[in-house]
Amino acid sequence: MKQVLPLGRWLSLPGMHNFQNALAATCTALLLETTPSQIEAGLTRFEGLPHRLQFVAENSRTQILQRLEGHDTRGALLAVDAFRSPVVLLAGGYDKGLDLIELARGLVAGAWKSVALLGQTAEKLKTLMKEADPEGRVPTKVHVTMEAAFQWAAAQSAPGDVVLLSPGCASYDWFPNYEARGEEFTCLAREWK
């Protein structure tokens, strides 16, 4: 029996990866004879896990989200694919010796509106981004605190934009763990809204 369900309307989480997860969960639920109304209820209420492309605040003009569970450069770049709106990104952090060239090139080539650079990797990322983008098409600024980075990123945003903390680097230079970094970002976002 063919079943057509409006998963895209039911799911509030952004990103193709979240849609694919919802599709897999829906197929499993249907095999277990879950009704479409039960599936709709589950998907519309589902908020996702903390620090995984998590919505943290919104004001009349900007959505503010964080994606922190991965400390990898590819994950930071994939996060932008979840949005159709321009993204103001906060990136950088503890230098674990990762190759940051891919991240810097992606920050230049991606759909970023501007990038606030954080932590030990900030200057290195800025240099690598200049090499990849000598014209400076993507505005960047190095910051020495999360608060300064957030305030700058918020000021760069316009109605309909997304401010996203997806650092691509670990948090150990400024914070004991990624949860503490996420909590500070969330507090700043909620105060700003």
C-alpha positions as CSV (number, residue, x, y, z in Angstrom):
1,M,0.0,0.0,0.0
2,K,1.3,3.4,-1.0
3,Q,1.4,6.1,1.7
4,V,2.2,9.8,1.2
5,L,3.0,11.7,4.3
6,P,4.0,15.4,4.5
7,L,7.1,14.9,6.6
8,G,8.6,18.2,5.5
9,R,5.7,20.0,7.1
10,W,5.7,17.9,10.2
11,L,9.4,18.2,11.0
12,S,10.6,21.5,12.4
13,L,14.4,20.6,12.5
14,P,16.4,22.1,9.7
15,G,18.6,20.1,7.3
16,M,18.5,17.3,4.9
17,H,20.2,14.9,7.4
18,N,17.3,15.5,9.8
19,F,14.7,14.9,7.1
20,Q,16.5,11.6,6.2
21,N,16.5,10.6,9.8
22,A,12.8,11.4,10.0
23,L,12.1,9.4,6.9
24,A,13.9,6.4,8.3
25,A,12.1,6.6,11.6
26,T,8.7,7.0,9.7
27,C,9.4,3.9,7.6
28,T,10.2,1.9,10.8
29,A,7.1,3.3,12.5
30,L,4.9,2.3,9.6
31,L,6.3,-1.2,9.6
32,L,5.3,-1.3,13.3
33,E,1.8,-0.2,12.3
34,T,2.0,3.2,13.8
35,T,-0.7,5.5,12.5
36,P,0.0,8.6,10.4
37,S,-1.5,10.8,13.2
38,Q,0.9,9.2,15.7
39,I,3.8,9.8,13.4
40,E,2.8,13.4,12.9
41,A,2.5,13.9,16.7
42,G,6.0,12.5,17.2
43,L,7.6,14.5,14.5
44,T,6.0,17.8,15.3
45,R,7.0,17.5,19.0
46,F,10.5,16.2,18.3
47,E,13.1,18.9,19.3
48,G,16.3,17.1,18.6
49,L,19.2,16.7,21.0
50,P,21.1,19.5,22.7
51,H,24.1,20.9,20.8
52,R,23.1,19.2,17.5
53,L,21.9,22.0,15.3
54,Q,19.8,23.1,18.2
55,F,17.6,26.2,18.0
56,V,18.4,28.4,21.1
57,A,16.7,31.7,20.5
58,E,15.0,33.9,18.0
59,N,14.1,37.6,17.8
60,S,12.0,39.4,15.2
61,R,14.8,39.2,12.7
62,T,17.2,36.3,13.3
63,Q,17.2,32.7,14.3
64,I,20.1,31.6,16.5
65,L,21.3,28.0,16.6
66,Q,24.3,25.9,17.6
67,R,25.9,22.7,16.3
68,L,28.5,21.6,18.8
69,E,28.6,17.9,19.1
70,G,31.3,17.4,16.5
71,H,34.7,19.0,16.7
72,D,35.4,18.4,13.1
73,T,35.9,20.8,10.3
74,R,33.5,19.0,7.8
75,G,30.7,19.1,10.3
76,A,31.0,22.9,10.6
77,L,30.7,23.2,6.9
78,L,27.8,20.8,6.5
79,A,25.7,22.8,9.0
80,V,25.2,25.6,6.5
81,D,23.5,23.2,4.1
82,A,20.6,23.0,6.6
83,F,19.6,26.6,5.9
84,R,18.2,28.5,2.9
85,S,18.8,31.8,4.7
86,P,22.1,33.6,4.9
87,V,24.3,32.3,7.8
88,V,26.5,34.4,10.1
89,L,28.9,31.8,11.5
90,L,31.0,31.6,14.7
91,A,33.9,29.2,14.0
92,G,37.2,28.2,15.6
93,G,38.5,27.1,18.9
94,Y,41.1,24.9,20.4
95,D,43.9,23.9,18.0
96,K,44.0,20.1,18.1
97,G,46.4,20.1,15.1
98,L,43.7,19.5,12.6
99,D,44.3,20.5,9.0
100,L,42.3,23.8,8.9
101,I,42.8,24.4,5.1
102,E,39.5,22.6,4.3
103,L,37.6,24.6,6.8
104,A,39.1,27.9,5.7
105,R,38.4,27.1,2.0
106,G,34.8,26.1,2.9
107,L,34.3,29.3,4.9
108,V,35.2,31.2,1.8
109,A,33.3,29.1,-0.7
110,G,30.2,28.5,1.4
111,A,27.0,30.5,1.7
112,W,28.3,32.3,4.7
113,K,27.4,36.0,5.2
114,S,30.2,36.6,7.6
115,V,32.4,34.6,10.0
116,A,33.4,35.4,13.6
117,L,36.6,33.6,14.4
118,L,37.3,32.3,17.9
119,G,40.0,30.8,20.0
120,Q,43.5,29.5,19.3
121,T,42.7,28.8,15.6
122,A,41.2,32.2,14.9
123,E,44.4,33.8,13.5
124,K,45.4,30.7,11.6
125,L,41.9,30.5,10.0
126,K,42.0,34.2,9.1
127,T,45.3,33.7,7.4
128,L,44.1,30.6,5.5
129,M,40.9,32.4,4.5
130,K,42.9,35.3,3.1
131,E,44.9,32.9,1.0
132,A,41.7,31.3,-0.3
133,D,39.9,34.6,-0.7
134,P,42.4,37.5,-1.4
135,E,39.4,39.8,-2.3
136,G,37.9,39.4,1.1
137,R,34.4,38.5,-0.1
138,V,33.5,37.0,3.3
139,P,33.8,39.5,6.1
140,T,35.7,38.0,9.1
141,K,36.8,39.2,12.5
142,V,38.9,37.6,15.2
143,H,37.5,37.8,18.7
144,V,39.0,37.1,22.1
145,T,35.8,36.3,24.0
146,M,32.6,34.5,23.1
147,E,30.6,37.5,24.1
148,A,32.5,39.8,21.7
149,A,32.1,37.2,18.9
150,F,28.4,36.8,19.5
151,Q,27.7,40.5,19.6
152,W,29.6,41.0,16.4
153,A,27.8,38.1,14.7
154,A,24.4,39.4,15.8
155,A,25.3,42.9,14.5
156,Q,26.2,41.3,11.1
157,S,22.8,39.6,10.9
158,A,19.8,41.0,9.1
159,P,16.1,40.0,9.1
160,G,15.7,36.4,8.0
161,D,19.4,35.4,8.7
162,V,20.7,32.6,10.9
163,V,23.4,33.1,13.5
164,L,25.1,29.7,13.9
165,L,27.7,28.5,16.3
166,S,29.4,25.6,14.5
167,P,33.0,26.0,15.4
168,G,34.6,23.0,13.8
169,C,37.2,22.9,16.6
170,A,37.2,21.8,20.2
171,S,36.4,24.1,23.0
172,Y,39.3,23.5,25.4
173,D,41.0,26.8,24.9
174,W,38.2,28.8,26.4
175,F,35.9,26.3,28.0
176,P,36.2,23.0,29.9
177,N,33.9,21.2,27.3
178,Y,31.6,21.9,24.4
179,E,28.6,21.9,26.7
180,A,29.9,24.9,28.6
181,R,30.6,26.7,25.3
182,G,27.1,26.0,24.2
183,E,25.6,27.2,27.5
184,E,27.4,30.5,27.3
185,F,26.3,30.9,23.6
186,T,22.8,30.1,24.6
187,C,22.8,32.6,27.4
188,L,24.1,35.3,25.1
189,A,21.5,34.5,22.5
190,R,18.6,34.6,24.9
191,E,19.8,37.9,26.5
192,W,20.2,39.4,23.0
193,K,16.7,38.4,21.8
